[in-house]
């Protein structure tokens, strides 16, 4: 059986209107064309489609059995055409983002909100976790876009590095608040809040202290820069964090000063190597990269 969508359109149009003339007007084709489509459809299904009663074409019992399914199919095709147009115009789709926990509660929500304002048909999943888990997800092609740090490379994942400036953060009224910039010598006797010792950023920060013959002091070890920002805002200690995170908490009373020597925090944007990138993913990556521009080293 080789039923064509145009035959179904003619069948439904005549069933609704009871008249070939009106069906032809709805379909914007000639009456003979509608008659031919009905004839071909009747030959395909093997039974009569309509009977004439009191000047109207009325579906036969067999045709009524097909009608609801034909209308449902046409509605699905119309919906598919609308979705295709939305995707082509990048107004619809689903975006799956895996990210570091700090991003899920600081910088990322604002970027997502601005992105969705222009794309009402797009939905988003945000899943925060540690870098090791994010890499597993990206290798398994479970997410479209990943934001991580400390990435050392993998053949199943494409990556782009973004170096974000780091700053020293102090509580309001701290003795170093009047300094133009702050270095390891200034922090040697401070109560430091720092990233986990197994992180690449901690190793880089410690190296800055060791280069000057200093030990990196330790009070609290955290996994996220956002946690460090909150603790410093409470007056617990001082820290060196990504400026991206520091600015999110500046309104809570953080004092932000440049840290010297420069110590960039390397963020890495990930996508699966073997999965074609959707237009929605590509556009979001561009929007996210643009949001980082003011903070890049």
Secondary structure, DSSP 8 states (H G I E B T S, - for coil): ----HHHHHHHHHHHHHS-HHHHHHHHTS-HHHHHHHHHHHHHHHTS--EEEETTEEEE-HHHHHHHHHHHHHHHHHHHHHHHHHHHHTT-EEEEEEEE-HHHHHTHHHHHHHHHHHT-TEEEEEEEE--HHHHHHHHHTT--SEEEEES---BTTEEEEEEEE-EEEEE-TT-TTTT-SEE-HHHHTTS-EEEE-TTSHHHHHHHHHHHTTT-----SEEES-HHHHHHHHHTTS-EEEEEHHHHHHTGGGT-EEEEESS---EEEEEEEESSS---HHHHHHHHHHHHHHGGGB-
